[in-house]
Amino acid sequence: MYQVDDKGFFGKFGGAYVPEILYKCVTELQEAYKPIIESEEFKKEYYALLKDYVGRPSPLYYAKRMSEKYGCQLYLKREDLNHTGAHKINNTIGQILMAKKMGKTRIIAETGAGQHGVATATVCALMDMKCEIFMGATDVERQHTNVERMKMLGAKVNPVRTGNMTLSDACSEAIRDWCCHPQDTFYIVGSTMGPHPYPDIVAKMQSVISEELKWQLEEKIGRDYPDYLIACVGGGSNAAGTIYHYIDDERVQIYLAEAAGHGIDTNYTAATMHCGTEGIIHGARTLVMQTEDGQIEEAFTISAGLDYPGIGPMHADLATRGRSHVLAIKDDEAIYAGYELTRMEGIIPAIESAHAVAALKKMKFKKDDVVVLTVSGRGDKDVETYLSHKEMAKEYGDF
Ligand SMILES: *Cc1c(COP(=O)(O)O)cnc(C)c1O
């Protein structure tokens, strides 16, 4: 019911709005992706790499102290324990295998915080492929360590100096590069965004998260579904993977946390599903933060990985139809939640994932409710951000 249709639409959202020159390679990809993903050869290679290279299955951990605090049975899906520190590698592994099968020799990707850039550079090193990453010049400065990691892995990092010089501009530049090299280049998109078939490809690559949840829950609680699923949303890929195998199961309630920045009533926000209107961004019809005459507005959040003025079309559809509940989490609420998980469970979450943790406070549970929350990434990259806002966590003492 909520699946993508043949033309790439989720309800009225999605599609492939691309320049004429890309029409051929987008169509080629649309025709190629399902047979590749469904082939035994692909599955064998993909699952072998997920197991031995990424370190899957990622654990499903019962968080005892947090469960007591929030009056529910809270399980954390530990995507933070994957190689390179987040869920992003599930997708880049799959897409690079697809690129190879399609005979492509050069990989490009966009990145904001640098997490997708690192995950892409990593699989390019693994597969001996040429790699160029597009990254806003502002982010190149803000996320210096990830830039160094990409370079060390052999990728060329191209700073993008148009617009606000952040993620949205990096996406535009990657699409421009793709227009110039449609023959040999494969564009590895980092989230459930972009023209069809990307939102569907990325959701399928990340769906391993809920595939594992099914048997892990069966093993732990004797039934294969939870009462609640919680995930943070930037473009929507870790959320898509978390809910994929439960979308049509109405017993499971879906709560998504988007980044409100300073608040949805201010101009400093990235809460696209609260503040956006219908429009087209990076090849898809979806909800977009834009001015009345259709200029894309800059997103604002403390979390570089959620800093996107659009949202994957699948999530625009689920939210509009009421299948998912979207909560807007402010910077200070995320910081506090990050400290809370750190001090109560000994897990420092990525600041993106901390938005999902902050959702717990805004929800009401019964004692036996089983809640699965995806910790999309680890917080090593965010330690400076957390420490420079430690006044938010005063109750944990002076440190
Ligand atoms: C990139 C990133 C996100 C946001 O991307 P989605 O596609 O919405 O999942 C969330 N968490 C972490 C740790 C990330 O690196």
The ligand as an SDF file (V2000), in Angstrom:
LIG
                    3D

 15 15  0  0  0  0  0  0  0  0999 V2000
   23.5030   10.8290    7.6970 C   0  0  0  0  0  0  0  0  0  0  0  0
   23.0420   10.4550    9.0210 C   0  0  0  0  0  0  0  0  0  0  0  0
   21.6820   10.5580    9.3920 C   0  0  0  0  0  0  0  0  0  0  0  0
   20.6330   11.1510    8.4970 C   0  0  0  0  0  0  0  0  0  0  0  0
   20.4160   10.5010    7.3110 O   0  0  0  0  0  0  0  0  0  0  0  0
   19.1610    9.5780    7.0080 P   0  0  0  0  0  0  0  0  0  0  0  0
   19.2580    9.3210    5.5620 O   0  0  0  0  0  0  0  0  0  0  0  0
   17.9300   10.3760    7.3760 O   0  0  0  0  0  0  0  0  0  0  0  0
   19.2860    8.3690    7.8330 O   0  0  0  0  0  0  0  0  0  0  0  0
   21.3080   10.1140   10.6470 C   0  0  0  0  0  0  0  0  0  0  0  0
   22.2120    9.6210   11.5080 N   0  0  0  0  0  0  0  0  0  0  0  0
   23.5110    9.5070   11.1990 C   0  0  0  0  0  0  0  0  0  0  0  0
   24.4450    8.9500   12.2120 C   0  0  0  0  0  0  0  0  0  0  0  0
   23.9760    9.9220    9.9530 C   0  0  0  0  0  0  0  0  0  0  0  0
   25.2820    9.8190    9.6570 O   0  0  0  0  0  0  0  0  0  0  0  0
  1  2  1  0
  2  3  1  0
  2 14  2  0
  3  4  1  0
  3 10  2  0
  4  5  1  0
  5  6  1  0
  6  7  2  0
  6  8  1  0
  6  9  1  0
 10 11  1  0
 11 12  2  0
 12 13  1  0
 12 14  1  0
 14 15  1  0
M  END
$$$$
